[in-house]
Structure formats: C-alpha cells, structure tokens
Amino acid sequence: MGDLDIKDLLKWIGAIALVIIVFAFAVFWIGFHKGEPGNDENGGRGNGGVGAACSILFPNGAGSDDEIGSAIDKWIVQKNSSSPLKGMGEIFAASGRGSGVNPALIAAIALKESSLGTHIPQDSYNPFGRTATDSQPHVVANGRKWYKFSSFEEAIREEGPYIQRVYISQGLNILDDFVKKYCPPSECDVDTYVKQMATWINEMTALANGTLGIGCNSEGGCGLEEIDLTDVDLSGGTPKLMKGAAGQFNQMAKEFHSTTGSKLPITSMYRSHQQQVDLCGSVQPSGHCTNPNANPPGTSMHEAGLAFDARLECKGHPNGLSKQSWNTLNQISKKYQWQLSNTSGGTYCARESWHYDYIGFKDKYWYGQPQITNAINAANNCE
C-alpha cells in the first residue's frame, strides 16, 4: 500500500470518528432532553388537539397523596424499572397538590426529559431538563448549564412550585401553552411533545382509578361538530355538539327514530357564551339566573357541547315526547352514554326531565364545578 493510500485511509478514519462523536452527542441530547419516544398512536392530536386542551391544574376531587402516589409509582415502574425515581410517587403528589399542578404532568415531564432520571447530566439530580443561570447551582454538560439539585426528592418538590411560578401564574394552564414555553419549537417538536405528555397523563389517570381525576384525551373531546339532522326535529338552538359526543348522539337519534317512528324532538343543543348570557338574563346575588331553567354563563354543559334538551309533550309541545317515548329515549340513551339529568329524579315532566348530559368523557373529570371550564375551553378553543 503506497503513502497516498495510507493518507486516504487516515482521512476516512478521521471522518468516521467525527461521525461517531456527533452521534454520541445526539444520543445524549435526545436521551436527556427528549426522554422516551412514547406511543404516538394513543395520544392527543398535538397543537389544538385533544391533549393540547388538557388542563395542567391540580384536579378538584382528587384522592389522597398516598392514592395518587401509588398510581404514579406503578407507572414509573412500567415505564422504566431502573428509574431512580421509583417509590417517590407520593412526593410527586405532594408537589402537585401544594402548588396547584397536576402531579401526573410533573412525572410525565421527567419521562420526556430524562427517561425518568436515567439520562441526566452527572451529579445534577435534574430529571426535568431545567437549565440554570450563572448565579444558580448548576453543572455544565455539552456547553449548557443545567440546574443542580441536591437530590431527586428536592427536584420533585421544587418542580411543582416552579411550574406554578413560571407558567400557571402567567396564565399558561393548558398543556399546549405550557409545552410551547417549557420546550419551545426552537428546541422541540411541540406537537409530539404534547401528544406524548397527554398519553402519559392518561396512563397515570387510568392507574389511579379515578383518584387522580383528570385525563387529557378521549376519542373526540375537542372542538365542535355539526349534528346530522336526518333523525332529529330541531326547533331551536345550534345543531352542534362536542366531537365524540356528536357521533354518539347521531347514533342514538337514529335508533330512537327507527324504534318509535318519530324524529327525536330537540329544543336546544350547543349554546355559545353569548347565547347562555341571553338565556340566563342576569345573575342574582344568590348565584342563580333570573331564568330558573338556565345556569349562569360558564357553568352550563350546553356551552361545552355536552348537553341537549328534549321537547316534552307535557310542557305544551304537541310534537314533544310523550311519557312512553320519553321512557324509550331514556333506555336508548344509556347505550350511547347520554344521561338524563339527576335533578329530574327520573320523573317525567319534573324539573330538568328534558335535559341530558353526555358522560362519555368521564376520564376528563369535566363534570361539576369548576372542572366544566376545561370542557368549555376544549369545545370552543380547539383548532
């Protein structure tokens, strides 16, 4: 082999070495700042999608720190059995509760940013990918300053207050808005980040068996959809419901029509905020509307596209539901996750016996106050 061949060989070896170095850096960066790739097929739809509309606030009605922590611990083991964060679920729960942040969000960040603490700058105890200023405790890795905690416990306890202080206090309490600032488009694929976070929050919610109380996505559950009026006799209101609920309504109306021979008589479905204001009249000091059959604006499931009102014959509507057809509707509606208002007591012609709510999104914990705000946001602020 001549001298020229040796030089060429050395050049090739140098080039290969450079590629290996670049690849190694990329692996570190992805491992630390991106975490586990997750399952894109089961998550939200990215910006403006189901996951994007998810609230990151601590859910009202959530269980104890022990109950929530147990679910988070199970999830951590499922995701990474070698994680140093195992057994710290109750710390996640306390950090979230004390700061008004969903603890499932905090745990999901740790998976996304560091594969649950297994890919972090040495001696940083920083599973959240937080950077630092010169004056803050930090370690330097790959030319960047990463916040240095004294322990993983300290990092978890601080993450909740940090999210409250830097994000929620600035009005960023929806997952999409949070991610855009936490890991901006210049550093992250925001759509994928949102989708993965929504998936993981849902997983922890499912493991919590209702004690965590809030998930980020279901089939549909974001934006409004036009109703198929083929099997509906609509006398008032806007023919829209939230996606997911609309499909179930269409099937219910079709079965009702085929069973009774009559179209489903409806007086109201979705209402805009202004329509709810107009229907309410004025809100009295007691908190009730002057119209006793309306809820104050911002508290009605109609504004979320998750309710409809049926016409009743007993209320003076000759083409309304008779008691027999009303009973038929109540039987059919259960199959499609529509539920007669509890206020009615299950009695025909009683107060609210005309009102039905969609309960197919129970994982979202949208039902009741103030959680309904999240449902209204999901219906009206979804691109």
Phi and psi in degrees as a GROMACS rama.xvg file:
@    title "Ramachandran Plot"
@    xaxis  label "Phi"
@    yaxis  label "Psi"
@TYPE xy
-80.9937  173.373  GLY-2
-61.2884  -37.4145  ASP-3
-64.0019  -38.5176  LEU-4
-65.8314  -38.881  ASP-5
-64.206  -42.2033  ILE-6
-63.172  -41.841  LYS-7
-62.4519  -40.1417  ASP-8
-61.9214  -42.6292  LEU-9
-63.4967  -37.2124  LEU-10
-63.8274  -42.5898  LYS-11
-63.8459  -41.2303  TRP-12
-62.3254  -42.1374  ILE-13
-62.9763  -41.2254  GLY-14
-64.1572  -42.768  ALA-15
-63.4348  -41.5282  ILE-16
-61.1516  -39.8032  ALA-17
-63.9661  -42.0672  LEU-18
-61.1754  -42.4099  VAL-19
-62.3796  -41.9349  ILE-20
-62.0808  -46.5664  ILE-21
-62.2745  -42.0828  VAL-22
-62.9599  -41.9171  PHE-23
-62.9003  -41.088  ALA-24
-63.2996  -41.8725  PHE-25
-62.368  -41.4065  ALA-26
-60.7491  -43.7282  VAL-27
-61.9717  -46.6117  PHE-28
-63.661  -44.8265  TRP-29
-65.521  -41.8248  ILE-30
-63.2101  -38.9379  GLY-31
-84.8647  -45.1729  PHE-32
-93.7717  -15.7365  HIS-33
-109.989  -29.7938  LYS-34
69.5614  -153.407  GLY-35
-73.4028  140.184  GLU-36
-66.174  -28.0364  PRO-37
75.2122  -171.993  GLY-38
-115.846  99.205  ASN-39
-65.6206  -24.4268  ASP-40
-70.1126  -22.2822  GLU-41
-107.659  3.86314  ASN-42
-91.4785  -166.746  GLY-43
-75.6293  -172.338  GLY-44
-105.125  21.7031  ARG-45
80.1909  -153.113  GLY-46
-54.1377  126.562  ASN-47
75.3667  -1.93336  GLY-48
-88.3112  -170.26  GLY-49
-58.265  -50.8831  VAL-50
-62.9069  -35.8713  GLY-51
-61.333  -33.801  ALA-52
-83.2077  2.56297  ALA-53
-71.3527  133.374  CYS-54
-73.7119  142.298  SER-55
-103.063  10.2071  ILE-56
-79.3666  155.425  LEU-57
-64.5268  126.718  PHE-58
-75.1775  133.001  PRO-59
-64.839  144.006  ASN-60
83.8964  5.36407  GLY-61
-68.8746  158.819  ALA-62
-77.545  -164.295  GLY-63
-74.8897  165.049  SER-64
-60.1645  -35.0829  ASP-65
-65.6952  -43.0353  ASP-66
-66.2215  -46.7946  GLU-67
-65.4814  -43.7921  ILE-68
-60.902  -37.2282  GLY-69
-62.4318  -41.3536  SER-70
-65.3346  -42.485  ALA-71
-65.4382  -39.927  ILE-72
-60.2521  -44.1126  ASP-73
-60.688  -42.4153  LYS-74
-65.2243  -42.088  TRP-75
-60.1237  -43.84  ILE-76
-64.3114  -39.2207  VAL-77
-63.2808  -38.5979  GLN-78
-81.9309  -37.9621  LYS-79
-158.516  96.1911  ASN-80
-68.191  -14.2476  SER-81
-98.1675  9.58241  SER-82
-65.3708  136.161  SER-83
-73.9709  -2.83813  PRO-84
-92.3961  0.160028  LEU-85
-57.5889  139.177  LYS-86
83.1706  1.59499  GLY-87
-105.305  16.4682  MET-88
-56.8951  -39.129  GLY-89
-67.4072  -28.9191  GLU-90
-69.431  -40.942  ILE-91
-58.3186  -45.4427  PHE-92
-61.5014  -45.1369  ALA-93
-66.7641  -39.0646  ALA-94
-61.9422  -42.0077  SER-95
-69.7506  -46.6642  GLY-96
-61.9124  -42.8036  ARG-97
-68.5538  -17.7401  GLY-98
-118.181  0.361753  SER-99
77.3202  25.2261  GLY-100
-114.148  139.164  VAL-101
-62.0907  118.064  ASN-102
-63.634  -24.049  PRO-103
-65.0536  -32.7388  ALA-104
-62.4448  -44.1732  LEU-105
-61.8684  -44.6916  ILE-106
-65.9671  -38.0891  ALA-107
-64.9196  -36.7627  ALA-108
-61.5651  -41.0742  ILE-109
-63.0916  -35.8195  ALA-110
-70.2672  -44.3287  LEU-111
-64.5819  -43.3615  LYS-112
-86.4863  -25.6323  GLU-113
-147.757  16.9169  SER-114
50.0559  48.3252  SER-115
60.4072  46.9093  LEU-116
84.9854  4.627  GLY-117
-93.5967  -11.6252  THR-118
-127.308  85.3751  HIS-119
-135.265  157.828  ILE-120
-59.1318  140.638  PRO-121
-55.3561  134.094  GLN-122
64.5247  17.3608  ASP-123
-90.9119  -25.7135  SER-124
49.8345  36.8134  TYR-125
-115.662  92.3875  ASN-126
-87.2173  0.388152  PRO-127
-107.501  3.91609  PHE-128
67.3652  25.6695  GLY-129
-81.6092  132.743  ARG-130
-90.0233  171.666  THR-131
-136.911  158.919  ALA-132
-90.7215  173.52  THR-133
-59.4347  -34.8235  ASP-134
-82.7306  -9.99452  SER-135
-94.6501  153.956  GLN-136
-60.9296  132.291  PRO-137
-157.497  165.048  HIS-138
-123.454  155.649  VAL-139
-108.012  128.891  VAL-140
-144.859  127.258  ALA-141
53.837  40.8084  ASN-142
78.7805  7.87752  GLY-143
-125.268  152.32  ARG-144
-95.3418  122.925  LYS-145
-111.04  135.682  TRP-146
-57.1704  136.225  TYR-147
-108.63  121.077  LYS-148
-101.321  161.118  PHE-149
-81.4237  -18.7914  SER-150
-164.888  164.889  SER-151
-65.3893  -34.8406  PHE-152
-59.6209  -43.6752  GLU-153
-63.4785  -41.7661  GLU-154
-60.0765  -44.2459  ALA-155
-67.4241  -44.1384  ILE-156
-63.055  -31.0066  ARG-157
-84.1913  -24.4303  GLU-158
-64.9772  -40.7311  GLU-159
-59.6127  -55.7156  GLY-160
-58.3518  -34.955  PRO-161
-62.8406  -45.9285  TYR-162
-63.915  -40.6123  ILE-163
-62.2748  -44.7871  GLN-164
-70.489  -43.1133  ARG-165
-94.0008  -25.5831  VAL-166
-117.251  -61.5059  TYR-167
-63.3583  -39.8813  ILE-168
-64.1263  -18.0439  SER-169
-97.5173  10.9964  GLN-170
86.1616  7.41512  GLY-171
-94.3093  78.8283  LEU-172
-114.916  13.4057  ASN-173
-112.66  142.518  ILE-174
-52.9223  -45.7464  LEU-175
-60.3185  -46.8201  ASP-176
-64.9984  -39.6516  ASP-177
-60.9537  -49.1748  PHE-178
-63.8031  -38.5593  VAL-179
-59.4526  -28.2495  LYS-180
-94.3154  -39.163  LYS-181
-64.9107  -42.4492  TYR-182
-140.206  84.0338  CYS-183
-63.9192  165.378  PRO-184
-55.5791  -25.0502  PRO-185
-68.4406  -19.0811  SER-186
-117.444  -24.8373  GLU-187
-134.768  157.248  CYS-188
-84.0152  97.9392  ASP-189
-61.5295  -41.7446  VAL-190
-57.249  -47.9652  ASP-191
-65.9909  -40.8459  THR-192
-58.4762  -48.0808  TYR-193
-62.1008  -45.0015  VAL-194
-60.9452  -45.571  LYS-195
-66.0738  -43.6999  GLN-196
-61.0068  -42.5364  MET-197
-60.9816  -42.727  ALA-198
-59.7314  -47.4784  THR-199
-69.1138  -38.114  TRP-200
-62.1102  -40.6234  ILE-201
-62.3791  -40.5245  ASN-202
-61.1004  -44.3156  GLU-203
-67.2274  -36.4716  MET-204
-61.4915  -43.1407  THR-205
-64.0702  -42.0697  ALA-206
-65.6029  -27.9077  LEU-207
-77.8953  -8.47509  ALA-208
51.4095  42.3957  ASN-209
93.8073  -16.0726  GLY-210
-74.3583  -21.348  THR-211
-84.9311  -35.463  LEU-212
84.3672  -5.49134  GLY-213
-149.131  133.067  ILE-214
-116.317  -175.979  GLY-215
-116.079  -15.5979  CYS-216
-159.595  154.204  ASN-217
-139.049  -178.027  SER-218
-67  123.609  GLU-219
74.2816  -146.271  GLY-220
83.5874  20.7916  GLY-221
-153.449  120.983  CYS-222
83.5391  174.177  GLY-223
-110.583  153.996  LEU-224
-134.555  139.762  GLU-225
-66.1742  142.338  GLU-226
-87.7522  142.169  ILE-227
-76.9175  114.89  ASP-228
-90.7745  9.19948  LEU-229
-55.3691  -40.5996  THR-230
-110.856  20.5939  ASP-231
-126.806  137.614  VAL-232
-107.403  93.3546  ASP-233
-95.6364  118.355  LEU-234
-102.451  -7.80215  SER-235
-171.204  163.25  GLY-236
89.7628  175.505  GLY-237
-95.7075  126.385  THR-238
-76.6857  64.9246  PRO-239
-138.974  150.219  LYS-240
-142.746  167.385  LEU-241
-65.8396  145.646  MET-242
-56.0839  139.028  LYS-243
96.7949  -56.1633  GLY-244
-68.6667  -34.391  ALA-245
-63.3618  -44.8515  ALA-246
-61.4769  -41.724  GLY-247
-66.1988  -37.8684  GLN-248
-62.9156  -44.8854  PHE-249
-58.3681  -42.2104  ASN-250
-66.6386  -39.9802  GLN-251
-63.3219  -45.0316  MET-252
-62.9202  -38.1596  ALA-253
-64.0748  -44.3691  LYS-254
-67.3905  -39.1449  GLU-255
-60.6303  -44.4953  PHE-256
-63.2525  -44.5211  HIS-257
-70.0595  -28.6959  SER-258
-79.7552  -42.7424  THR-259
-99.6082  -18.6849  THR-260
83.0539  0.458591  GLY-261
-121.293  147.539  SER-262
-70.0519  150.767  LYS-263
-71.3964  116.654  LEU-264
-83.2778  119.657  PRO-265
-124.533  138.257  ILE-266
-104.948  -21.7458  THR-267
-160.102  143.648  SER-268
-130.874  -112.301  MET-269
-70.4201  141.094  TYR-270
-128.021  134.691  ARG-271
-70.7752  168.351  SER-272
-58.4227  -42.4753  HIS-273
-67.0163  -37.1896  GLN-274
-63.5168  -36.6671  GLN-275
-69.7303  -37.522  GLN-276
-59.8861  -47.1088  VAL-277
-64.2846  -39.537  ASP-278
-70.2327  -37.2551  LEU-279
-67.5853  -37.6033  CYS-280
83.5078  -124.754  GLY-281
-111.876  150.554  SER-282
-88.6755  122.872  VAL-283
-77.8728  163.375  GLN-284
-54.3279  -26.4658  PRO-285
-72.7686  -11.4237  SER-286
93.7646  -0.847852  GLY-287
-99.6827  156.027  HIS-288
-77.7222  156.983  CYS-289
-66.0008  -28.1137  THR-290
-85.113  111.041  ASN-291
-66.8285  -13.9343  PRO-292
-96.9084  12.8204  ASN-293
-127.977  147.895  ALA-294
-93.1963  154.27  ASN-295
-58.4081  148.099  PRO-296
-53.5219  137.483  PRO-297
91.2527  -2.4958  GLY-298
-126.201  6.62613  THR-299
-101.284  135.462  SER-300
-65.9454  -19.9062  MET-301
-62.3878  -37.4848  HIS-302
-66.9912  -21.6786  GLU-303
-91.9646  -1.76773  ALA-304
68.3727  30.1862  GLY-305
-121.672  26.2963  LEU-306
-152.311  154.284  ALA-307
-144.664  155.698  PHE-308
-114.497  131.938  ASP-309
-96.2589  152.317  ALA-310
-80.7155  137.963  ARG-311
-116.637  134.638  LEU-312
-59.9699  -37.1291  GLU-313
-69.0897  -13.2435  CYS-314
-96.7034  18.1769  LYS-315
91.6119  14.7207  GLY-316
-105.445  105.691  HIS-317
-60.9397  -24.6  PRO-318
-103.546  20.4748  ASN-319
-88.2055  -177.185  GLY-320
-72.7882  128.592  LEU-321
-76.9084  172.063  SER-322
-60.5599  -38.2021  LYS-323
-66.2987  -45.8436  GLN-324
-71.0245  -29.2281  SER-325
-65.528  -43.3096  TRP-326
-62.238  -38.8315  ASN-327
-62.4779  -44.6773  THR-328
-60.1467  -41.0495  LEU-329
-64.2546  -34.5747  ASN-330
-71.2752  -44.1402  GLN-331
-69.6282  -39.8633  ILE-332
-60.3543  -32.6484  SER-333
-61.7261  -33.2878  LYS-334
-64.9731  -27.9086  LYS-335
-109.592  18.255  TYR-336
64.8607  30.2842  GLN-337
-103.575  135.625  TRP-338
-127.061  132.805  GLN-339
-62.4939  141.588  LEU-340
-55.8797  134.27  SER-341
-62.3333  -26.4432  ASN-342
-60.5956  -28.5962  THR-343
-69.9242  -22.0728  SER-344
68.0688  14.91  GLY-345
72.5176  20.7966  GLY-346
-110.36  127.13  THR-347
-60.7447  133.82  TYR-348
76.031  -0.367196  CYS-349
-73.2171  169.099  ALA-350
-56.6438  133.716  ARG-351
66.7685  14.5204  GLU-352
-73.6197  -4.62656  SER-353
-97.673  -7.60507  TRP-354
-101.426  132.415  HIS-355
-128.202  137.976  TYR-356
-114.284  145.987  ASP-357
-86.229  126.13  TYR-358
-114.23  17.4807  ILE-359
-75.196  -6.09469  GLY-360
-112.667  39.6271  PHE-361
-60.4831  -26.8746  LYS-362
-64.3152  -20.2012  ASP-363
-81.722  -15.0643  LYS-364
54.0365  47.1423  TYR-365
-86.6744  -9.74402  TRP-366
-93.5885  127.84  TYR-367
100.836  174.664  GLY-368
-101.869  142.817  GLN-369
-94.2502  14.5267  PRO-370
-60.6781  -25.1171  GLN-371
-59.4594  -24.1976  ILE-372
-56.8028  -39.0621  THR-373
-65.02  -37.7803  ASN-374
-66.7427  -41.8631  ALA-375
-64.4498  -40.8882  ILE-376
-62.2856  -42.2968  ASN-377
-65.0904  -35.0955  ALA-378
-74.7898  -38.1832  ALA-379
-104.242  -12.9237  ASN-380
-123.299  39.807  ASN-381
-114.219  123.309  CYS-382
